[in-house]
């Protein structure tokens, strides 16, 4: 039986990772903080991918590697699979998780109008605020995906988008 | 049998658990990145302690909510609770308490097993590093939220050649709870 720790350990460390790099170490350089956090995720993704595919043969193509990320890798790390995978068949994949585990504790303050009642906000404005609130917490998982894919020989760039918490999408762009 | 060892097991069984690998590797990558960013090992030790402190001040709420323990009557009980219930509940390992001083204000928290250090070896260049220093910060932060000012530091570290992970826990001050308003207003 593999060793286990409480999930709150991972949650705490992730939260503190973001606070340390984005607020304490590089408060004026969000790009730098993002790169550092992504690099940490990359390292972990690389190592996890290696461990999870020890017994497996090589992936036949990019799609197989991406499908492994969506099913087995996601299940090991987040205890569920990716809910939706889309591709434009030209090297761009969108991995959608409708309830991303590490975002379940991020919430948005309800916007209020001057008289204190909640205003009817457009979905665009909500998604902009969601992106801002959650964006920092997605650098690490982006790195995780990029590290895992790099281990499988798939060079890529990974970014994330949030529209409605806790759902988010990871966009993988294969580098030719 | 120490009175608190079974509550620790029960709590751990009831919390959401994940594969320790993700935790171990994430922590390792963070330490590695900090070493690259800071170069000075002492600075990294301090950063780990600060990160731990920030985690500890929140983790205490999680602990008190889930651990279902009564208020500790003295510092001895506090130390035992950290070792038997605290470590078990979060890290899945049970620690022990030893080497009390005469006043009962200082003791050692000992861990034989520690998920943070699985697969870890310290290279020659990092000899001054206290790899698990985050734990010191976590304990210090958590205790501060329950009115105890403490000093926590590693005195023995397996990664540095010793036979166990031993933290020296020292109670500096018991701070009485302050209320934000006066009773007679």
Interface residues (C-beta under 8 A of the other chain):
Chain A: X2 X3 X4 X5 X6 X7 X8 X9 X10 X12 X13 X14 X15 X16 X17 X19 X20 X24 X25 X36 X39 X40 X41 X43 X44 X47 X48 X51 X76 X77 X79
Chain B: X12 X15 X16 X17 X18 X19 X20 X21 X22 X23 X25 X26 X27 X29 X30 X32 X33 X37 X47 X50 X51 X54 X55 X58 X59 X62 X89 X90 X91 X92 X115 X118
